[in-house]
Amino acid sequence: MREYYLDNFLLGLKPFGFWHHFSVNGKIAGSLAAIHEMESAVPVLYGPRGCGFHYRYSARSRNTPYYELECADIQDRDVVFGAEERLCALLRQIDAEQRPELIFVLPTVVSDIINDDLAGIVEAIQPELRSRVVAVRSQAFSHMDKSNTRKRLQERAACTAKRAGCSAVYPGCGYVEVMDAVVEQVMEPQTVEPRTVNLESFIWGFGGEMKLRRMLELLQKIGVQVNTLLPACSLAQMRQAPRAQLNIVRRRKWALAMQRRFGTDFLHIADMQEWHGLQGIKDYYLAIAAKLGLQERAEAVLAAEQAAVQQQLYSCRALFAKHRFALISNSLAALPEQIMIYEQDFGLPLGSVCLTLNPSFQKEAGVDSATLAKMHERIDAAMAEAGCRAKLYLNPTEAELRQAVQECDFVLAGSNPRYNNLGRPVLPTLLQYSVFDFVSFAEIMQAMARRLSAGQGLHDGLLLSRLEYDAIFYPMTADDKNTRASREMYTKLWRTRKK
């Protein structure tokens, strides 16, 4: 598994969330990210040379350009007369010279417009080639739809269960298009082996490789055998993926496709915030164990694992209790979970809770007043359940924000360096380090304890923390009026649609 997010957090620049907000690259970057995980796979971009140049260095690859990317180099003449022969010649060359196990043919806007039959081309040339060629079908608009965002917020507002989950199904920015193709064109029927799982290897965040390795170790202690990691595996392992009894997935759409074709059940981790902390870790493995008939063994293993780190947790919480923390969040949906996580899981006493939303959020997002009122009720309920006595600030002014921060010792906020100007050390939001084992959880607590002891903030000493940033559209600076006007227009267009 490649660490896509490592440099983001080490550098503190361009965090993952901003890619979506600022539309960096597009869904082809997601398709390439999926293929980049695989063993011996070559992607072929069925588009013009400029697309190949652009996507070789995509947002997800960052400092390691995707050199394996091939491009069909479609010309103007091909748009008129077709580029089938050009594509076939390239596929033969890749098969003969590189001899990969898999070749993926990715559509582009150009191929969609001329409506070339990629599936038909691949089917016709496959008998000539040693490599398995997969035609990825374009699912048109591939970002999370705005109606899904509203639906998710409404579900969370109305949910009274511990985990709200998410019933929305969306293509997933190119990644799921590749996974759908793998399910339909690569996987083969298998005899199911009891107590086996497939684990999706993508988008577990910072420290993903270590996180998955420790997850595998804990699953094995419980008695669960991991069949394969998808898509970070070989062609043979992909074909045998339906052998697993259960899929553990971050993206729901391809799991539904696999369930329809092979009957494979799945556990969907829609939002890692909902599975955070000691109880979240236990609930995660108990949910897996319940589907595989291993509840009793899982409970015993989890109790022993937690007991092994309990003394470390007590020591850290004793240190945390000596301070007060100001929580700054711009997520209405996540704030109830954030309050529970910091107060209960980490034992960080919150003195102030600040919710900073775009003033036009309700109108532009199409959130009705009833949903908004329910979300505020969830915030109040979370504070009561966690025993949080913090003062709640809803859309505070700059003066109120400074007052809220000055009443505390440390600030818990995102990576926006503007918060460094408020006069208190800024700590990284622990949600970036969501983990699924007790050892990793204890390590995060100890890392936070070291920061507190040193009085060290996230951006201390960095020049970028001295700039004045726009309060809503970070990382824009406050004096960038032209860009702000453009961004406001884009945001309104993006969120404006029929309900």
C-alpha positions, -999 to +999 in steps of 0.1 A: +000+000+000+014+034-009+013+062+016-006+088-004-012+110+027+022+108+043+037+140+028+004+159+033+007+155+071+045+158+073+044+191+054+011+203+067+002+214+031-027+206+009-046+182+032-068+156+015-101+175+021-089+205+000-085+184-031-123+180-033-131+216-023-108+231-049-114+204-076-077+195-081-074+170-110-105+149-115-118+113-114-089+099-135-067+107-105-089+084-085-087+056-111-050+059-112-048+057-074-066+024-075-045+009-102-013+022-085-021+000-056-021-032-077+008-055-084+019-056-121-007-033-135-004-007-163-030+020-169-036+033-204-053+066-207-075+067-239-071+104-245-048+130-260-011+135-250-019+164-227-041+142-205-012+117-201+012+145-192-012+161-167-022+129-149+013+114-147+018+139-119-016+140-102-028+153-069-027+118-053+008+109-065+023+142-052+061+137-051+062+104-069+049+109-105+031+079-120+057+069-146+039+037-155+010+056-170+007+051-208-014+073-231-030+065-265-022+100-277-054+106-295-051+132-323-077+154-341-078+129-370-087+101-345-116+121-331-131+121-366-121+086-379-116+067-346-086+056-327-092+019-324-060+009-343-039+033-323-051+019-290-046-017-301-011-010-313-003+005-279-018-025-260+003-049-281+034-030-274+028-029-236+020-066-236+052-075-255+076-051-238+063-048-202+044-080-198+022-068-169-005-090-154-032-064-159-037-035-183-065-010-176-079+011-204-093+044-188-118+065-207-115+103-209-138+131-219-126+128-255-133+090-257-167+096-241-176+123-266-167+102-297-184+072-280-157+046-288-167+011-276-138+004-253-153-029-240-157-041-276-122-031-285-108-049-255-129-080-261-116-082-297-079-079-289-078-099-257-071-133-275-038-118-289-025-107-255-009-124-225-020-096-202-055-094-189-070-062-203-098-045-184-120-017-200-131+007-173-166+020-180-171+057-176-198+065-151-200+101-162-201+125-132-182+107-105-180+131-075-201+128-045-234+143-055-248+173-036-281+155-030-260+127-013-244+153+010-278+166+020-291+131+025-262+121+047-267+152+069-304+145+072-297+108+082-272+119+108-296+145+122-324+120+125-304+090+137-307+080+174-284+050+171-247+051+181-235+049+145-254+068+119-238+051+089-246+063+054-270+049+028-257+071+000-242+053-030-219+073-053-193+065-079-164+078-058-141+100-079-129+074-104-117+049-078-149+030-077-151+029-115-119+008-115-132-014-086-165-020-104-145-032-135-124-055-113-156-070-098-173-075-132-143-084-154-116-099-132-132-117-102-144-153-106-169-174-086-152-193-057-161-216-029-165-194+002-142-201+031-157-194+065-142-167+087-123-150+059-124-114+049-113-091+021-100-057+034-101-026+012-066-012+013-074+024+001-082+056+019-076+047+055-057+080+059-023+088+074-002+058+084-024+036+063+002+008+059+009+005+096-028+008+104-037-021+081-008-043+093-019-039+129-055-045+119-045-078+102-026-089+133-056-082+155-080-100+132-057-130+132-058-131+170-095-132+169-095-160+144-102-141+112-082-150+081-076-122+056-081-135+021-067-105+003-063-067+004-082-050-024-070-036-047-034-039-034-029-075-047-021-096-077-043-107-105-046-142-090-057-128-057-083-105-074-098-135-091-101-154-058-115-124-039-151-139-038-136-167-017-140-144+014-171-145+036-170-108+043-157-076+027-146-047+049-149-016+028-145+022+027-165+026-005-199+011-006-207+010-043-183-017-054-191-038-024-228-038-035-217-049-070-197-078-055-227-087-032-250-088-063-227-109-083-212-133-057-234-128-026-205-115-005-216-097+026-198-065+036-192-041+065-191-005+054-169+020+073-186+051+060-170+075+085-140+067+106-150+093+132-179+070+141-155+042+150-130+063+169-117+057+204-115+027+227-152+019+223-151+024+185-122+000+182-141-026+202-173-021+183-155-024+150-141-059+157-172-070+174-192-061+143-169-082+122-170-110+147-208-110+148-209-116+110-184-145+113-196-162+145-166-152+166-181-129+193-169-147+224-133-150+212-133-114+200-144-101+234-117-120+252-089-108+228-101-072+228-102-071+266-066-084+268-054-059+242-070-029+260-057-040+294-021-041+280-022-003+273-045+008+301-017+022+323-003+043+295-038+058+289-043+067+326-010+085+326-018+106+295-053+115+308-039+126+341-017+151+322-045+162+299-068+169+328-045+197+339-053+218+308-083+232+289-087+229+252-106+250+226-121+230+198-126+248+165-146+228+139-162+237+105-182+205+103-218+206+115-222+169+109-190+158+126-191+181+156-212+158+179-187+129+173-157+153+178-170+164+212-174+127+223-140+118+209-121+145+226-139+144+260-145+107+264-119+089+242-089+111+248-099+128+280-092+163+268-113+188+289-130+212+264-133+248+276-147+262+244-164+247+213-165+269+182-185+259+151-174+281+122-196+277+091-199+296+058-226+322+065-244+309+034-241+273+043-278+266+049-290+283+018-263+269-005-263+234+009-301+233+007-304+222+044-339+227+057-345+244+091-358+212+107-326+193+098-305+222+111-324+222+144-319+185+148-282+188+143-280+214+170-300+191+193-274+164+186-246+188+195-263+196+228-270+159+235-233+150+228-221+177+252-245+164+279-235+127+274-198+135+274-201+157+305-187+186+284-190+219+302-175+240+274-190+272+262-205+268+228-199+294+201-219+292+169-203+311+140-182+333+164-169+367+153-132+372+152-133+388+186-154+359+201-131+334+185-101+351+202-119+352+235-128+315+233-092+306+226-077+328+253-099+311+279-080+278+271-044+265+270-044+248+237-064+249+204-077+217+187-082+227+150-076+216+115-045+225+094-055+261+088-025+281+101-047+312+107-055+298+141-018+302+151-025+339+153-049+335+181-023+333+208-024+296+219-005+266+206-025+247+179-026+209+182-034+187+152-069+173+151-067+137+163-093+127+138-066+127+111-051+098+130-081+075+132-068+040+142-082+005+147-060-010+174-053-002+210-015+000+206-018+027+180-044+045+201-020+046+230+008+059+208-014+088+197-022+097+233+015+096+242+024+118+212-002+143+223+012+142+258+047+150+245+033+180+226+015+193+257+046+189+279+067+209+253+039+235+247+044+228+211+019+238+184+014+225+149+028+254+129+050+270+155+078+290+138+065+285+102+062+317+081+030+305+066+013+307+100+019+345+100-002+352+069-038+364+072-060+338+056-096+341+045-119+329+073-140+307+050-120+298+020-086+287+033-059+285+019-068+318+002-053+348+019-075+376+032-064+401+006-071+379-024-104+395-034-105+383-070-099+347-061-125+349-033-151+362-057-144+334-081-145+308-053-178+322-040-194+319-074-181+283-079-194+273-045-229+286-052-230+269-086-217+237-071-244+236-044-273+250-064-294+223-079-329+209-078-338+189-047 
